[in-house]
Amino acid sequence: MKQKIVIPIVLLAILGFTIGGYLLGRHSHDFPPDTVTVSENEEAHQWTCSMHPFIIRDKPGLCPICAMDLVPVYDKSGDGGGVTIDPATSQNMGVRIAPVMRQDISRSIKTVGVVTADESRQSSINSKVEGWIEKLYVDQTGKPVRKGAPLLEIYSPDLVSAQQEYLLALRNSERLADNPYPEIAQGAQRLRAAARTRLKYWDISDKQISTLEQSGEARKTLTLYSPSNGIVMMKNALPGMRVMPGEELLQITDLSKIWVDAQLYEYQLPVVQVGQNAEIILPYSIGKVLRGKIAYIYPNLSGETRTARARIELPNPGLELKPEMYVDVNIAGVQQSAALVIPTEAILDSGEQQTVFVALGEGRFEPRIVRSGVKDDSGNVEILDGLQEGEQVVISAQFMLDSESRLREALQKMSAPPEEKPKENLDDLFK
């Protein structure tokens, strides 16, 4: 008897707990969104579930999934992507705005450079005759030399024979100068000129030929002289070494003027031009700045670093800059006058497009696609399209506004009626 009474009581208790939990769940989830201020004269045209936003209804009701009350959706912005936020919420989110202004803007490029020798001031010393080095005046790499200073002496049997031939041609032309037959005298002169030209082709100077004519004796060795002032950057000559025609023995470089090759990434090339001013900063000398100009931009990129080179030419008094040295380079960019600028942090860049939020007043914000240009060093960016002077843009908390804007846009797309496709006329298929 007692068991029959207990069973209905348990069933009634379970039913009571179920109804109470359902009413409590409805009461706990019955609240409006806290990010949007709703006035009394605004009407809700659609309702959605706060837990399942893809549920859209045209009238109030319950969510078919969680049985929660649907909450109204208010369209206050008048734009599918716009957002409206009350002042208190905007302040809590940290929304800040900045005006769109016109001002001059320029971008400087900071990069690294490598010091290189001026290729137009390099000289290669080699012999045009086969022989042996009898004497070497430059015995070490890095030694400074003056223009016209002797570098080395080469003994060459061919050169001795060429000098002797010239002396014979010289004496013969002098002896036949008064010959009654002009053809013979002219032939002797041509033979002398040919022997002299041969010596000239072997880098025998006019001064050396004049000395040969005065002494009347062939020299055993040929002296090679420095063609310019500079530093011996490469030495491949030793006393007694045999040399072949065209073999490079010394390399002399004039370092009084130097090149700096600044490394540039591909996206930096459009803002770099020939003639721009550049500053060279030496890492080891604090406060020391050298100034030059960009003289040439190389037309190729490095395959390893994907960088281009801009050549900066500048004087090098005291040889303070040395080849292969690393330096810091600042290149002054081209200035854009009266450009439309906004703070860089105002732009949301997705990689495919750039978006800013424009403050329309009374808590309304509108997303707008823009096209940007030059960015300067002070945190401003040039706007080429999408904004007008005097408008206000959001420079903080844009990600929250963007999330809210995308949610509203998604809701409108889901709630929009499907487009009706034109019905096909079956009779046309059989024509």
NUKOLDO-739641 format. One record per residue (C-alpha): residue in three letters; x, y, z. Coordinates in nm, 3 decimals, decimal comma. Example, Ala and Ser with C-alpha at 12.3 -4.5 7.8 and 13.67 -1.06 7.14 Angstrom:
% NUKOLDO-739641
type:xx:yy:zz
ala:1,230:-0,450:0,780
ser:1,367:-0,106:0,714
% end
This chain:
% NUKOLDO-739641
type:xx:yy:zz
met:0,000:0,000:0,000
lys:0,280:0,243:0,091
gln:0,466:0,159:-0,231
lys:0,163:0,262:-0,439
ile:0,152:0,603:-0,265
val:0,526:0,674:-0,303
ile:0,535:0,630:-0,684
pro:0,284:0,912:-0,764
ile:0,465:1,145:-0,523
val:0,800:1,084:-0,700
leu:0,643:1,145:-1,039
leu:0,490:1,472:-0,921
ala:0,827:1,587:-0,781
ile:1,006:1,516:-1,110
leu:0,739:1,704:-1,303
gly:0,768:2,002:-1,066
phe:1,147:2,025:-1,104
thr:1,117:2,008:-1,484
ile:0,862:2,292:-1,503
gly:1,061:2,506:-1,258
gly:1,389:2,462:-1,451
tyr:1,219:2,555:-1,776
leu:1,068:2,877:-1,629
leu:1,399:2,967:-1,464
gly:1,589:2,918:-1,793
arg:1,344:3,146:-1,976
his:1,380:3,416:-1,713
ser:1,762:3,399:-1,699
his:1,802:3,439:-2,076
asp:1,547:3,715:-2,120
phe:1,778:4,019:-2,163
pro:1,853:4,268:-2,446
pro:2,194:4,310:-2,607
asp:2,416:4,535:-2,397
thr:2,604:4,693:-2,687
val:2,309:4,863:-2,853
thr:2,084:5,129:-2,707
val:1,714:5,083:-2,799
ser:1,469:5,369:-2,776
glu:1,095:5,338:-2,735
asn:1,006:5,448:-3,087
glu:1,226:5,185:-3,255
glu:1,059:4,870:-3,381
ala:1,211:4,528:-3,420
his:1,153:4,368:-3,759
gln:1,332:4,039:-3,694
trp:1,414:3,814:-3,404
thr:1,711:3,584:-3,350
cys:1,856:3,354:-3,087
ser:2,148:3,490:-2,887
met:2,299:3,140:-2,871
his:2,222:3,044:-3,232
pro:2,237:3,362:-3,443
phe:2,160:3,176:-3,765
ile:1,801:3,131:-3,640
ile:1,603:3,423:-3,790
arg:1,228:3,473:-3,743
asp:0,986:3,747:-3,846
lys:0,801:3,738:-3,512
pro:0,878:3,662:-3,146
gly:0,895:3,305:-3,032
leu:1,120:3,032:-2,898
cys:1,443:2,899:-3,045
pro:1,372:2,554:-3,190
ile:1,710:2,432:-3,069
cys:1,748:2,556:-2,710
ala:1,392:2,678:-2,643
met:1,520:3,022:-2,539
asp:1,323:3,338:-2,615
leu:1,422:3,503:-2,943
val:1,568:3,853:-2,900
pro:1,480:4,144:-3,131
val:1,725:4,277:-3,391
tyr:1,716:4,655:-3,442
asp:1,849:4,815:-3,759
lys:1,958:5,158:-3,636
ser:2,241:5,237:-3,873
gly:2,044:5,242:-4,193
asp:2,334:5,049:-4,350
gly:2,389:4,678:-4,359
gly:2,746:4,716:-4,239
gly:2,698:5,007:-3,997
val:2,717:4,985:-3,620
thr:2,547:5,193:-3,350
ile:2,688:5,198:-2,997
asp:2,575:5,402:-2,698
pro:2,828:5,649:-2,551
ala:2,883:5,451:-2,230
thr:2,966:5,132:-2,417
ser:3,186:5,324:-2,660
gln:3,384:5,467:-2,370
asn:3,423:5,127:-2,208
met:3,549:4,982:-2,536
gly:3,809:5,258:-2,564
val:3,690:5,392:-2,899
arg:3,902:5,691:-3,009
ile:3,868:5,895:-3,327
ala:4,097:6,120:-3,531
pro:4,024:6,366:-3,814
val:4,115:6,319:-4,179
met:4,358:6,603:-4,259
arg:4,566:6,739:-4,543
gln:4,939:6,778:-4,485
asp:5,276:6,716:-4,646
ile:5,393:6,359:-4,611
ser:5,718:6,186:-4,699
arg:5,874:5,855:-4,616
ser:6,238:5,794:-4,541
ile:6,395:5,453:-4,581
lys:6,632:5,310:-4,324
thr:6,846:5,026:-4,449
val:7,200:4,891:-4,451
gly:7,471:4,945:-4,707
val:7,801:4,790:-4,808
val:8,101:5,006:-4,895
thr:8,253:4,918:-5,232
ala:8,531:5,064:-5,443
asp:8,455:5,299:-5,730
glu:8,485:5,069:-6,029
ser:8,586:5,358:-6,254
arg:8,894:5,418:-6,034
gln:9,037:5,067:-6,052
ser:9,346:4,980:-6,260
ser:9,486:4,642:-6,360
ile:9,863:4,610:-6,408
asn:9,974:4,341:-6,652
ser:10,246:4,274:-6,908
lys:10,190:4,250:-7,280
val:10,509:4,055:-7,334
glu:10,636:3,726:-7,201
gly:10,920:3,757:-6,953
trp:11,045:3,734:-6,597
ile:11,014:3,979:-6,306
glu:11,363:4,115:-6,239
lys:11,270:4,368:-5,969
leu:10,952:4,432:-5,765
tyr:10,906:4,778:-5,614
val:10,564:4,700:-5,457
asp:10,622:4,416:-5,216
gln:10,296:4,412:-5,018
thr:9,920:4,446:-5,053
gly:9,768:4,767:-4,915
lys:10,067:4,983:-5,001
pro:9,978:5,331:-5,132
val:10,132:5,434:-5,463
arg:10,147:5,759:-5,657
lys:10,077:5,810:-6,023
gly:10,391:5,745:-6,227
ala:10,570:5,550:-5,953
pro:10,763:5,239:-6,072
leu:10,592:4,911:-5,984
leu:10,812:4,636:-6,128
glu:11,072:4,556:-6,397
ile:11,032:4,272:-6,646
tyr:11,307:4,108:-6,852
ser:11,183:3,995:-7,193
pro:11,400:3,865:-7,481
asp:11,127:3,974:-7,725
leu:11,139:4,327:-7,588
val:11,518:4,343:-7,623
ser:11,489:4,228:-7,985
ala:11,221:4,490:-8,053
gln:11,445:4,766:-7,915
gln:11,737:4,650:-8,128
glu:11,518:4,646:-8,437
tyr:11,408:5,000:-8,366
leu:11,768:5,119:-8,326
leu:11,860:4,960:-8,661
ala:11,560:5,120:-8,828
leu:11,652:5,453:-8,672
arg:12,013:5,445:-8,798
asn:11,901:5,325:-9,139
ser:11,649:5,607:-9,177
glu:11,909:5,865:-9,075
arg:12,162:5,728:-9,326
leu:11,912:5,719:-9,611
ala:11,754:6,056:-9,537
asp:11,968:6,227:-9,809
asn:11,932:5,950:-10,067
pro:11,864:6,090:-10,417
tyr:11,585:5,836:-10,457
pro:11,282:5,951:-10,251
glu:11,123:5,605:-10,250
ile:11,419:5,459:-10,061
ala:11,417:5,739:-9,801
gln:11,041:5,702:-9,750
gly:11,073:5,325:-9,710
ala:11,333:5,371:-9,438
gln:11,101:5,616:-9,260
arg:10,810:5,370:-9,276
leu:11,027:5,092:-9,133
arg:11,132:5,320:-8,845
ala:10,768:5,417:-8,776
ala:10,661:5,050:-8,773
ala:10,935:4,957:-8,522
arg:10,833:5,250:-8,300
thr:10,465:5,149:-8,314
arg:10,559:4,797:-8,206
leu:10,729:4,937:-7,895
lys:10,426:5,156:-7,823
tyr:10,197:4,853:-7,839
trp:10,409:4,695:-7,566
asp:10,350:4,995:-7,335
ile:10,689:5,157:-7,397
ser:10,630:5,527:-7,327
asp:10,748:5,814:-7,547
lys:10,990:5,912:-7,272
gln:11,144:5,563:-7,270
ile:11,172:5,564:-7,650
ser:11,346:5,903:-7,639
thr:11,590:5,766:-7,381
leu:11,651:5,468:-7,609
glu:11,722:5,695:-7,905
gln:11,967:5,908:-7,704
ser:12,155:5,618:-7,544
gly:12,156:5,396:-7,852
glu:12,148:5,087:-7,632
ala:11,863:4,844:-7,574
arg:11,751:4,809:-7,216
lys:11,738:4,461:-7,067
thr:11,420:4,522:-6,865
leu:11,085:4,698:-6,908
thr:10,960:4,911:-6,618
leu:10,585:4,921:-6,549
tyr:10,457:5,242:-6,384
ser:10,143:5,317:-6,181
pro:9,869:5,476:-6,397
ser:9,703:5,656:-6,102
asn:9,713:5,727:-5,730
gly:9,569:5,454:-5,515
ile:9,614:5,151:-5,295
val:9,748:4,814:-5,406
met:9,440:4,596:-5,348
met:9,575:4,279:-5,511
lys:9,933:4,155:-5,566
asn:10,002:3,849:-5,772
ala:10,367:3,919:-5,849
leu:10,688:3,779:-5,697
pro:11,053:3,849:-5,785
gly:11,180:3,602:-6,046
met:10,831:3,488:-6,143
arg:10,761:3,418:-6,508
val:10,477:3,623:-6,650
met:10,268:3,565:-6,958
pro:10,102:3,827:-7,178
gly:9,777:3,952:-7,021
glu:9,844:3,801:-6,679
glu:9,723:4,038:-6,403
leu:10,008:4,119:-6,166
leu:9,875:4,407:-5,956
gln:9,544:4,584:-5,899
ile:9,542:4,948:-5,787
thr:9,228:5,124:-5,661
asp:9,180:5,493:-5,591
leu:8,974:5,515:-5,268
ser:8,949:5,894:-5,257
lys:8,593:5,849:-5,384
ile:8,383:5,557:-5,266
trp:8,053:5,383:-5,342
val:7,793:5,262:-5,092
asp:7,548:5,000:-5,218
ala:7,224:5,042:-5,018
gln:7,007:4,729:-4,998
leu:6,642:4,787:-5,094
tyr:6,342:4,555:-5,080
glu:6,110:4,535:-5,379
tyr:5,830:4,736:-5,214
gln:6,075:5,020:-5,140
leu:6,184:5,069:-5,501
pro:5,887:5,290:-5,608
val:5,982:5,562:-5,356
val:6,356:5,569:-5,440
gln:6,483:5,780:-5,729
val:6,817:5,886:-5,868
gly:6,930:6,218:-5,716
gln:6,774:6,167:-5,372
asn:6,979:6,268:-5,070
ala:7,114:5,995:-4,846
glu:7,289:5,989:-4,510
ile:7,562:5,739:-4,426
ile:7,598:5,661:-4,055
leu:7,907:5,478:-3,934
pro:7,819:5,222:-3,664
tyr:8,150:5,268:-3,483
ser:8,139:5,650:-3,484
ile:7,844:5,789:-3,288
gly:7,714:6,111:-3,437
lys:7,928:6,088:-3,750
val:7,711:6,138:-4,060
leu:7,832:6,147:-4,421
arg:7,604:6,283:-4,694
gly:7,577:6,181:-5,056
lys:7,329:6,130:-5,340
ile:7,189:5,826:-5,514
ala:7,370:5,806:-5,846
tyr:7,235:5,480:-5,987
ile:6,974:5,211:-5,915
tyr:7,079:4,870:-6,040
pro:6,824:4,701:-6,271
asn:6,857:4,353:-6,117
leu:6,777:4,187:-5,784
ser:6,983:3,948:-5,578
gly:6,844:3,596:-5,605
glu:6,948:3,508:-5,250
thr:6,822:3,814:-5,060
arg:6,558:3,941:-5,308
thr:6,694:4,293:-5,269
ala:6,799:4,560:-5,516
arg:7,095:4,797:-5,484
ala:7,106:5,174:-5,497
arg:7,451:5,323:-5,546
ile:7,544:5,626:-5,336
glu:7,859:5,813:-5,435
leu:8,047:6,028:-5,185
pro:8,402:6,152:-5,120
asn:8,622:5,959:-4,880
pro:8,870:6,197:-4,720
gly:9,114:6,025:-4,489
leu:9,000:5,686:-4,625
glu:8,752:5,657:-4,340
leu:8,525:5,433:-4,545
lys:8,684:5,104:-4,642
pro:8,562:4,845:-4,894
glu:8,336:4,570:-4,755
met:8,245:4,784:-4,451
tyr:7,880:4,781:-4,332
val:7,708:5,115:-4,270
asp:7,358:5,241:-4,187
val:7,180:5,433:-4,464
asn:6,892:5,681:-4,438
ile:6,732:5,776:-4,771
ala:6,507:6,082:-4,775
gly:6,184:6,000:-4,958
val:5,998:6,213:-5,211
gln:5,762:6,453:-5,034
gln:5,390:6,450:-5,120
ser:5,236:6,796:-5,080
ala:4,886:6,847:-4,933
ala:4,814:6,476:-4,912
leu:4,506:6,335:-4,740
val:4,638:6,153:-4,431
ile:4,508:5,955:-4,134
pro:4,685:5,766:-3,853
thr:4,817:5,427:-3,966
glu:4,639:5,244:-3,682
ala:4,301:5,345:-3,828
ile:4,335:5,094:-4,115
leu:4,225:4,733:-4,090
asp:4,423:4,548:-4,356
ser:4,294:4,203:-4,448
gly:4,552:4,150:-4,720
glu:4,292:4,186:-4,994
gln:4,139:4,519:-4,896
gln:4,184:4,800:-4,645
thr:3,896:4,921:-4,427
val:3,845:5,211:-4,188
phe:3,548:5,295:-3,963
val:3,410:5,645:-4,011
ala:3,238:5,808:-3,711
leu:2,906:5,953:-3,832
gly:2,803:6,099:-3,497
glu:2,547:5,997:-3,232
gly:2,725:5,667:-3,180
arg:2,703:5,557:-3,544
phe:3,004:5,406:-3,724
glu:3,031:5,309:-4,089
pro:3,293:5,075:-4,241
arg:3,451:5,210:-4,558
ile:3,699:5,060:-4,801
val:4,000:5,284:-4,871
arg:4,315:5,279:-5,082
ser:4,634:5,388:-4,907
gly:4,963:5,530:-5,035
val:5,282:5,647:-4,868
lys:5,346:5,580:-4,499
asp:5,569:5,826:-4,314
asp:5,789:5,779:-4,009
ser:5,549:5,959:-3,772
gly:5,267:5,704:-3,802
asn:5,055:5,864:-4,076
val:4,946:5,714:-4,405
glu:4,832:5,877:-4,727
ile:4,474:5,801:-4,840
leu:4,429:5,793:-5,217
asp:4,059:5,704:-5,226
gly:3,766:5,643:-4,990
leu:3,776:5,938:-4,748
gln:3,725:6,314:-4,752
glu:3,893:6,589:-4,557
gly:3,724:6,662:-4,223
glu:3,575:6,317:-4,166
gln:3,645:6,134:-3,841
val:3,793:5,785:-3,837
val:3,825:5,534:-3,552
ile:4,184:5,468:-3,442
ser:4,119:5,216:-3,162
ala:3,878:4,927:-3,091
gln:3,815:4,885:-3,465
phe:3,826:4,507:-3,432
met:3,522:4,509:-3,203
leu:3,334:4,734:-3,444
asp:3,437:4,514:-3,734
ser:3,306:4,201:-3,558
glu:2,972:4,369:-3,484
ser:2,947:4,500:-3,840
arg:3,015:4,159:-3,992
leu:2,756:3,996:-3,762
arg:2,489:4,245:-3,870
glu:2,577:4,195:-4,234
ala:2,556:3,817:-4,197
leu:2,216:3,843:-4,028
gln:2,080:4,057:-4,307
lys:2,210:3,820:-4,573
met:2,051:3,520:-4,401
ser:1,721:3,699:-4,355
ala:1,701:3,835:-4,710
pro:1,450:3,654:-4,934
pro:1,610:3,435:-5,199
glu:1,634:3,581:-5,545
glu:1,376:3,448:-5,783
lys:1,526:3,289:-6,088
pro:1,345:3,352:-6,415
lys:1,129:3,057:-6,510
glu:1,236:2,877:-6,820
asn:0,986:2,853:-7,097
leu:0,969:2,489:-7,189
asp:0,837:2,575:-7,533
asp:1,169:2,745:-7,611
leu:1,355:2,420:-7,560
phe:1,180:2,257:-7,854
lys:1,219:2,545:-8,099
% end
